[in-house]
Amino acid sequence: MQIARKLTDDVRAGRYQVDQALPSERTLSEQLNVSRVTARKAIDQLVEQGLVVRKRGSGNYIAPRIEQPLSNLSSFSEQLQQRGYKPASRWLRREIVIAGADEQMSLALSPNTRVARLERLRFADDVAMAYEVSVLPATVVPDPLAIGDSLYQYLERIGKPPVRALQHIRAMNAPAELARQLDVPEGQAVLFITRIAYLENGEAVELTHSYCRSDHYDFVAEMRRG
């Protein structure tokens, strides 16, 4: 536990950079005069905390961490690219369905309106960062399969880019299925984010529910008095 705490402090203090390899178990055991089993257990704790990622046959590396300003409206892909990460998505579902009651209310839709529902896992450098469900009117996204890795790039391409959004953030404990998707222990705290994005004319165009790993995300807000 002492070794894990020291390594955690080193990571959070920036003594290791993202994607930098940790010393091997053998090196740690020799440096700290402990057994390799003890060194392995210490690294196991960092993996469980999400600070370290194991890459099979390569070693242990510092995991990505995203610092997102709350004042900027940007896509997940844009946030990662700006910070030098490689974004990727794994699509779980892309379909046209009838909007649910909460979706009708959030997007100001009439009953029985058809919407595109997009369900996916978001990755940064092959690390699962978030599970995301986006809902948009089918008049905006008539063919969900036409969307690539970036929803906002698609909206830019069709001339319907969001210009503002309302976002609500709260904490929740991951149920079993969500924990499995994000590769975290069941019950671990995650950030649940609801965003409604609007076009220039005030029309609601996107409702997104995101479940983000709290060990990989920091949200930053600048505030001024007066």
VOMI-244817 format. One record per residue (C-alpha): x, y, z. Coordinates in nm, 3 decimals. Last residue first. Layout:
N
<drenvex><px>X</px><py>Y</py><pz>Z</pz></drenvex>
...
This chain:
226
<drenvex><px>-1.916</px><py>4.076</py><pz>-1.026</pz></drenvex>
<drenvex><px>-1.687</px><py>3.789</py><pz>-0.935</pz></drenvex>
<drenvex><px>-1.535</px><py>3.576</py><pz>-1.207</pz></drenvex>
<drenvex><px>-1.542</px><py>3.199</py><pz>-1.251</pz></drenvex>
<drenvex><px>-1.330</px><py>2.969</py><pz>-1.465</pz></drenvex>
<drenvex><px>-1.463</px><py>2.613</py><pz>-1.481</pz></drenvex>
<drenvex><px>-1.259</px><py>2.294</py><pz>-1.515</pz></drenvex>
<drenvex><px>-1.390</px><py>1.941</py><pz>-1.559</pz></drenvex>
<drenvex><px>-1.140</px><py>1.664</py><pz>-1.485</pz></drenvex>
<drenvex><px>-1.183</px><py>1.321</py><pz>-1.643</pz></drenvex>
<drenvex><px>-0.979</px><py>0.997</py><pz>-1.631</pz></drenvex>
<drenvex><px>-1.047</px><py>0.866</py><pz>-1.280</pz></drenvex>
<drenvex><px>-1.405</px><py>0.991</py><pz>-1.303</pz></drenvex>
<drenvex><px>-1.473</px><py>0.757</py><pz>-1.593</pz></drenvex>
<drenvex><px>-1.740</px><py>0.927</py><pz>-1.800</pz></drenvex>
<drenvex><px>-2.104</px><py>0.826</py><pz>-1.846</pz></drenvex>
<drenvex><px>-2.241</px><py>1.050</py><pz>-2.119</pz></drenvex>
<drenvex><px>-2.606</px><py>1.123</py><pz>-2.197</pz></drenvex>
<drenvex><px>-2.646</px><py>1.325</py><pz>-2.515</pz></drenvex>
<drenvex><px>-2.944</px><py>1.520</py><pz>-2.646</pz></drenvex>
<drenvex><px>-2.876</px><py>1.692</py><pz>-2.978</pz></drenvex>
<drenvex><px>-3.049</px><py>1.937</py><pz>-3.214</pz></drenvex>
<drenvex><px>-3.250</px><py>2.173</py><pz>-2.995</pz></drenvex>
<drenvex><px>-3.362</px><py>2.464</py><pz>-3.216</pz></drenvex>
<drenvex><px>-3.246</px><py>2.807</py><pz>-3.102</pz></drenvex>
<drenvex><px>-3.187</px><py>2.947</py><pz>-3.452</pz></drenvex>
<drenvex><px>-2.808</px><py>2.912</py><pz>-3.416</pz></drenvex>
<drenvex><px>-2.850</px><py>2.543</py><pz>-3.336</pz></drenvex>
<drenvex><px>-2.880</px><py>2.401</py><pz>-2.985</pz></drenvex>
<drenvex><px>-2.711</px><py>2.130</py><pz>-2.778</pz></drenvex>
<drenvex><px>-2.865</px><py>1.947</py><pz>-2.483</pz></drenvex>
<drenvex><px>-2.606</px><py>1.778</py><pz>-2.262</pz></drenvex>
<drenvex><px>-2.651</px><py>1.530</py><pz>-1.977</pz></drenvex>
<drenvex><px>-2.336</px><py>1.422</py><pz>-1.795</pz></drenvex>
<drenvex><px>-2.307</px><py>1.131</py><pz>-1.550</pz></drenvex>
<drenvex><px>-1.959</px><py>1.128</py><pz>-1.396</pz></drenvex>
<drenvex><px>-1.855</px><py>0.788</py><pz>-1.265</pz></drenvex>
<drenvex><px>-1.806</px><py>0.652</py><pz>-0.913</pz></drenvex>
<drenvex><px>-1.715</px><py>0.285</py><pz>-0.891</pz></drenvex>
<drenvex><px>-2.009</px><py>0.059</py><pz>-0.799</pz></drenvex>
<drenvex><px>-1.900</px><py>-0.231</py><pz>-1.018</pz></drenvex>
<drenvex><px>-1.524</px><py>-0.218</py><pz>-1.074</pz></drenvex>
<drenvex><px>-1.410</px><py>-0.047</py><pz>-1.396</pz></drenvex>
<drenvex><px>-1.375</px><py>-0.176</py><pz>-1.753</pz></drenvex>
<drenvex><px>-1.597</px><py>0.097</py><pz>-1.899</pz></drenvex>
<drenvex><px>-1.842</px><py>-0.148</py><pz>-2.060</pz></drenvex>
<drenvex><px>-1.828</px><py>-0.386</py><pz>-1.762</pz></drenvex>
<drenvex><px>-1.891</px><py>-0.102</py><pz>-1.518</pz></drenvex>
<drenvex><px>-2.190</px><py>0.006</py><pz>-1.728</pz></drenvex>
<drenvex><px>-2.333</px><py>-0.347</py><pz>-1.713</pz></drenvex>
<drenvex><px>-2.279</px><py>-0.386</py><pz>-1.337</pz></drenvex>
<drenvex><px>-2.411</px><py>-0.050</py><pz>-1.221</pz></drenvex>
<drenvex><px>-2.165</px><py>0.242</py><pz>-1.203</pz></drenvex>
<drenvex><px>-2.212</px><py>0.465</py><pz>-0.901</pz></drenvex>
<drenvex><px>-2.332</px><py>0.816</py><pz>-0.979</pz></drenvex>
<drenvex><px>-2.192</px><py>1.167</py><pz>-0.979</pz></drenvex>
<drenvex><px>-2.359</px><py>1.468</py><pz>-1.136</pz></drenvex>
<drenvex><px>-2.307</px><py>1.694</py><pz>-1.434</pz></drenvex>
<drenvex><px>-2.566</px><py>1.902</py><pz>-1.623</pz></drenvex>
<drenvex><px>-2.484</px><py>2.063</py><pz>-1.957</pz></drenvex>
<drenvex><px>-2.668</px><py>2.325</py><pz>-2.157</pz></drenvex>
<drenvex><px>-2.533</px><py>2.376</py><pz>-2.507</pz></drenvex>
<drenvex><px>-2.438</px><py>2.644</py><pz>-2.756</pz></drenvex>
<drenvex><px>-2.346</px><py>2.675</py><pz>-3.125</pz></drenvex>
<drenvex><px>-2.442</px><py>2.330</py><pz>-3.252</pz></drenvex>
<drenvex><px>-2.339</px><py>2.269</py><pz>-3.615</pz></drenvex>
<drenvex><px>-2.619</px><py>2.209</py><pz>-3.866</pz></drenvex>
<drenvex><px>-2.462</px><py>2.266</py><pz>-4.209</pz></drenvex>
<drenvex><px>-2.451</px><py>1.902</py><pz>-4.321</pz></drenvex>
<drenvex><px>-2.073</px><py>1.880</py><pz>-4.287</pz></drenvex>
<drenvex><px>-2.069</px><py>2.058</py><pz>-3.952</pz></drenvex>
<drenvex><px>-2.322</px><py>1.809</py><pz>-3.815</pz></drenvex>
<drenvex><px>-2.105</px><py>1.518</py><pz>-3.938</pz></drenvex>
<drenvex><px>-1.795</px><py>1.670</py><pz>-3.781</pz></drenvex>
<drenvex><px>-1.995</px><py>1.707</py><pz>-3.460</pz></drenvex>
<drenvex><px>-2.086</px><py>1.337</py><pz>-3.457</pz></drenvex>
<drenvex><px>-1.719</px><py>1.237</py><pz>-3.481</pz></drenvex>
<drenvex><px>-1.608</px><py>0.876</py><pz>-3.534</pz></drenvex>
<drenvex><px>-1.814</px><py>0.829</py><pz>-3.850</pz></drenvex>
<drenvex><px>-2.181</px><py>0.915</py><pz>-3.896</pz></drenvex>
<drenvex><px>-2.343</px><py>0.787</py><pz>-4.216</pz></drenvex>
<drenvex><px>-2.469</px><py>0.475</py><pz>-4.036</pz></drenvex>
<drenvex><px>-2.720</px><py>0.693</py><pz>-3.850</pz></drenvex>
<drenvex><px>-2.907</px><py>0.763</py><pz>-4.179</pz></drenvex>
<drenvex><px>-3.182</px><py>1.026</py><pz>-4.142</pz></drenvex>
<drenvex><px>-2.970</px><py>1.232</py><pz>-3.901</pz></drenvex>
<drenvex><px>-3.113</px><py>1.585</py><pz>-3.895</pz></drenvex>
<drenvex><px>-3.472</px><py>1.496</py><pz>-3.992</pz></drenvex>
<drenvex><px>-3.426</px><py>1.186</py><pz>-3.774</pz></drenvex>
<drenvex><px>-3.411</px><py>1.419</py><pz>-3.475</pz></drenvex>
<drenvex><px>-3.101</px><py>1.358</py><pz>-3.262</pz></drenvex>
<drenvex><px>-3.033</px><py>1.127</py><pz>-2.965</pz></drenvex>
<drenvex><px>-2.685</px><py>1.054</py><pz>-2.829</pz></drenvex>
<drenvex><px>-2.591</px><py>0.772</py><pz>-2.589</pz></drenvex>
<drenvex><px>-2.233</px><py>0.769</py><pz>-2.457</pz></drenvex>
<drenvex><px>-2.009</px><py>0.535</py><pz>-2.261</pz></drenvex>
<drenvex><px>-1.685</px><py>0.707</py><pz>-2.165</pz></drenvex>
<drenvex><px>-1.307</px><py>0.676</py><pz>-2.134</pz></drenvex>
<drenvex><px>-1.221</px><py>0.326</py><pz>-2.260</pz></drenvex>
<drenvex><px>-0.842</px><py>0.326</py><pz>-2.314</pz></drenvex>
<drenvex><px>-0.723</px><py>0.248</py><pz>-2.669</pz></drenvex>
<drenvex><px>-0.532</px><py>0.579</py><pz>-2.700</pz></drenvex>
<drenvex><px>-0.847</px><py>0.764</py><pz>-2.593</pz></drenvex>
<drenvex><px>-1.166</px><py>0.565</py><pz>-2.637</pz></drenvex>
<drenvex><px>-1.539</px><py>0.641</py><pz>-2.655</pz></drenvex>
<drenvex><px>-1.795</px><py>0.362</py><pz>-2.628</pz></drenvex>
<drenvex><px>-2.107</px><py>0.396</py><pz>-2.839</pz></drenvex>
<drenvex><px>-2.485</px><py>0.432</py><pz>-2.859</pz></drenvex>
<drenvex><px>-2.645</px><py>0.650</py><pz>-3.126</pz></drenvex>
<drenvex><px>-3.022</px><py>0.696</py><pz>-3.133</pz></drenvex>
<drenvex><px>-3.158</px><py>0.865</py><pz>-3.445</pz></drenvex>
<drenvex><px>-3.505</px><py>1.006</py><pz>-3.382</pz></drenvex>
<drenvex><px>-3.857</px><py>0.951</py><pz>-3.510</pz></drenvex>
<drenvex><px>-4.136</px><py>1.168</py><pz>-3.371</pz></drenvex>
<drenvex><px>-4.421</px><py>0.965</py><pz>-3.219</pz></drenvex>
<drenvex><px>-4.522</px><py>1.253</py><pz>-2.990</pz></drenvex>
<drenvex><px>-4.401</px><py>1.599</py><pz>-3.102</pz></drenvex>
<drenvex><px>-4.043</px><py>1.705</py><pz>-3.031</pz></drenvex>
<drenvex><px>-3.911</px><py>1.983</py><pz>-2.805</pz></drenvex>
<drenvex><px>-3.563</px><py>1.819</py><pz>-2.786</pz></drenvex>
<drenvex><px>-3.559</px><py>1.771</py><pz>-2.408</pz></drenvex>
<drenvex><px>-3.933</px><py>1.700</py><pz>-2.384</pz></drenvex>
<drenvex><px>-3.945</px><py>1.452</py><pz>-2.670</pz></drenvex>
<drenvex><px>-3.631</px><py>1.282</py><pz>-2.535</pz></drenvex>
<drenvex><px>-3.790</px><py>1.249</py><pz>-2.189</pz></drenvex>
<drenvex><px>-4.103</px><py>1.092</py><pz>-2.342</pz></drenvex>
<drenvex><px>-3.911</px><py>0.849</py><pz>-2.563</pz></drenvex>
<drenvex><px>-3.845</px><py>0.927</py><pz>-2.928</pz></drenvex>
<drenvex><px>-3.955</px><py>0.663</py><pz>-3.180</pz></drenvex>
<drenvex><px>-3.656</px><py>0.476</py><pz>-3.322</pz></drenvex>
<drenvex><px>-3.392</px><py>0.506</py><pz>-3.596</pz></drenvex>
<drenvex><px>-3.079</px><py>0.305</py><pz>-3.518</pz></drenvex>
<drenvex><px>-2.708</px><py>0.306</py><pz>-3.444</pz></drenvex>
<drenvex><px>-2.599</px><py>0.065</py><pz>-3.170</pz></drenvex>
<drenvex><px>-2.277</px><py>-0.045</py><pz>-2.998</pz></drenvex>
<drenvex><px>-2.036</px><py>0.161</py><pz>-3.205</pz></drenvex>
<drenvex><px>-1.679</px><py>0.151</py><pz>-3.083</pz></drenvex>
<drenvex><px>-1.532</px><py>0.497</py><pz>-3.104</pz></drenvex>
<drenvex><px>-1.178</px><py>0.630</py><pz>-3.139</pz></drenvex>
<drenvex><px>-0.974</px><py>0.930</py><pz>-3.034</pz></drenvex>
<drenvex><px>-0.590</px><py>0.937</py><pz>-3.054</pz></drenvex>
<drenvex><px>-0.453</px><py>1.169</py><pz>-2.788</pz></drenvex>
<drenvex><px>-0.247</px><py>1.483</py><pz>-2.847</pz></drenvex>
<drenvex><px>-0.439</px><py>1.719</py><pz>-2.621</pz></drenvex>
<drenvex><px>-0.622</px><py>1.903</py><pz>-2.898</pz></drenvex>
<drenvex><px>-0.698</px><py>1.568</py><pz>-3.060</pz></drenvex>
<drenvex><px>-0.867</px><py>1.448</py><pz>-2.742</pz></drenvex>
<drenvex><px>-1.096</px><py>1.746</py><pz>-2.699</pz></drenvex>
<drenvex><px>-1.183</px><py>1.751</py><pz>-3.070</pz></drenvex>
<drenvex><px>-1.282</px><py>1.383</py><pz>-3.066</pz></drenvex>
<drenvex><px>-1.505</px><py>1.433</py><pz>-2.760</pz></drenvex>
<drenvex><px>-1.678</px><py>1.722</py><pz>-2.932</pz></drenvex>
<drenvex><px>-1.647</px><py>2.086</py><pz>-2.838</pz></drenvex>
<drenvex><px>-1.852</px><py>2.355</py><pz>-2.665</pz></drenvex>
<drenvex><px>-1.605</px><py>2.548</py><pz>-2.450</pz></drenvex>
<drenvex><px>-1.685</px><py>2.710</py><pz>-2.112</pz></drenvex>
<drenvex><px>-1.678</px><py>2.384</py><pz>-1.916</pz></drenvex>
<drenvex><px>-1.307</px><py>2.342</py><pz>-1.979</pz></drenvex>
<drenvex><px>-1.222</px><py>1.971</py><pz>-2.017</pz></drenvex>
<drenvex><px>-0.913</px><py>1.819</py><pz>-1.858</pz></drenvex>
<drenvex><px>-0.876</px><py>1.466</py><pz>-1.995</pz></drenvex>
<drenvex><px>-0.650</px><py>1.204</py><pz>-1.836</pz></drenvex>
<drenvex><px>-0.474</px><py>0.933</py><pz>-2.038</pz></drenvex>
<drenvex><px>-0.328</px><py>0.633</py><pz>-1.854</pz></drenvex>
<drenvex><px>0.036</px><py>0.608</py><pz>-1.745</pz></drenvex>
<drenvex><px>0.185</px><py>0.290</py><pz>-1.890</pz></drenvex>
<drenvex><px>0.257</px><py>-0.064</py><pz>-1.769</pz></drenvex>
<drenvex><px>0.447</px><py>-0.304</py><pz>-1.994</pz></drenvex>
<drenvex><px>0.477</px><py>-0.423</py><pz>-2.353</pz></drenvex>
<drenvex><px>0.363</px><py>-0.786</py><pz>-2.388</pz></drenvex>
<drenvex><px>0.004</px><py>-0.698</py><pz>-2.305</pz></drenvex>
<drenvex><px>-0.040</px><py>-0.328</py><pz>-2.241</pz></drenvex>
<drenvex><px>-0.142</px><py>-0.259</py><pz>-1.883</pz></drenvex>
<drenvex><px>-0.293</px><py>0.082</py><pz>-1.819</pz></drenvex>
<drenvex><px>-0.210</px><py>0.294</py><pz>-1.514</pz></drenvex>
<drenvex><px>-0.402</px><py>0.565</py><pz>-1.329</pz></drenvex>
<drenvex><px>-0.736</px><py>0.384</py><pz>-1.357</pz></drenvex>
<drenvex><px>-0.759</px><py>0.318</py><pz>-0.983</pz></drenvex>
<drenvex><px>-0.762</px><py>-0.059</py><pz>-1.047</pz></drenvex>
<drenvex><px>-0.446</px><py>-0.026</py><pz>-1.258</pz></drenvex>
<drenvex><px>-0.280</px><py>0.172</py><pz>-0.978</pz></drenvex>
<drenvex><px>-0.372</px><py>-0.102</py><pz>-0.729</pz></drenvex>
<drenvex><px>-0.229</px><py>-0.371</py><pz>-0.958</pz></drenvex>
<drenvex><px>0.096</px><py>-0.172</py><pz>-0.969</pz></drenvex>
<drenvex><px>0.130</px><py>-0.215</py><pz>-0.593</pz></drenvex>
<drenvex><px>0.043</px><py>-0.585</py><pz>-0.621</pz></drenvex>
<drenvex><px>0.315</px><py>-0.632</py><pz>-0.883</pz></drenvex>
<drenvex><px>0.576</px><py>-0.461</py><pz>-0.663</pz></drenvex>
<drenvex><px>0.481</px><py>-0.687</py><pz>-0.371</pz></drenvex>
<drenvex><px>0.506</px><py>-0.998</py><pz>-0.591</pz></drenvex>
<drenvex><px>0.839</px><py>-0.875</py><pz>-0.726</pz></drenvex>
<drenvex><px>0.970</px><py>-0.878</py><pz>-0.368</pz></drenvex>
<drenvex><px>1.080</px><py>-0.561</py><pz>-0.195</pz></drenvex>
<drenvex><px>1.411</px><py>-0.372</py><pz>-0.182</pz></drenvex>
<drenvex><px>1.264</px><py>-0.049</py><pz>-0.319</pz></drenvex>
<drenvex><px>1.494</px><py>-0.011</py><pz>-0.620</pz></drenvex>
<drenvex><px>1.526</px><py>-0.387</py><pz>-0.677</pz></drenvex>
<drenvex><px>1.151</px><py>-0.452</py><pz>-0.654</pz></drenvex>
<drenvex><px>1.076</px><py>-0.151</py><pz>-0.872</pz></drenvex>
<drenvex><px>1.322</px><py>-0.267</py><pz>-1.139</pz></drenvex>
<drenvex><px>1.181</px><py>-0.621</py><pz>-1.138</pz></drenvex>
<drenvex><px>0.822</px><py>-0.496</py><pz>-1.156</pz></drenvex>
<drenvex><px>0.920</px><py>-0.281</py><pz>-1.452</pz></drenvex>
<drenvex><px>0.953</px><py>0.095</py><pz>-1.418</pz></drenvex>
<drenvex><px>0.640</px><py>0.274</py><pz>-1.537</pz></drenvex>
<drenvex><px>0.613</px><py>0.347</py><pz>-1.907</pz></drenvex>
<drenvex><px>0.520</px><py>0.697</py><pz>-2.018</pz></drenvex>
<drenvex><px>0.189</px><py>0.711</py><pz>-2.206</pz></drenvex>
<drenvex><px>0.084</px><py>1.024</py><pz>-2.012</pz></drenvex>
<drenvex><px>0.379</px><py>1.175</py><pz>-1.824</pz></drenvex>
<drenvex><px>0.532</px><py>1.057</py><pz>-1.496</pz></drenvex>
<drenvex><px>0.656</px><py>1.304</py><pz>-1.237</pz></drenvex>
<drenvex><px>0.329</px><py>1.489</py><pz>-1.297</pz></drenvex>
<drenvex><px>0.233</px><py>1.528</py><pz>-0.930</pz></drenvex>
<drenvex><px>-0.063</px><py>1.293</py><pz>-0.985</pz></drenvex>
<drenvex><px>0.166</px><py>1.018</py><pz>-1.115</pz></drenvex>
<drenvex><px>0.423</px><py>1.060</py><pz>-0.837</pz></drenvex>
<drenvex><px>0.151</px><py>1.066</py><pz>-0.569</pz></drenvex>
<drenvex><px>0.004</px><py>0.744</py><pz>-0.711</pz></drenvex>
<drenvex><px>0.349</px><py>0.582</py><pz>-0.715</pz></drenvex>
<drenvex><px>0.398</px><py>0.676</py><pz>-0.350</pz></drenvex>
<drenvex><px>0.053</px><py>0.545</py><pz>-0.254</pz></drenvex>
<drenvex><px>0.112</px><py>0.217</py><pz>-0.442</pz></drenvex>
<drenvex><px>0.445</px><py>0.171</py><pz>-0.264</pz></drenvex>
<drenvex><px>0.287</px><py>0.238</py><pz>0.077</pz></drenvex>
<drenvex><px>0.000</px><py>0.000</py><pz>0.000</pz></drenvex>
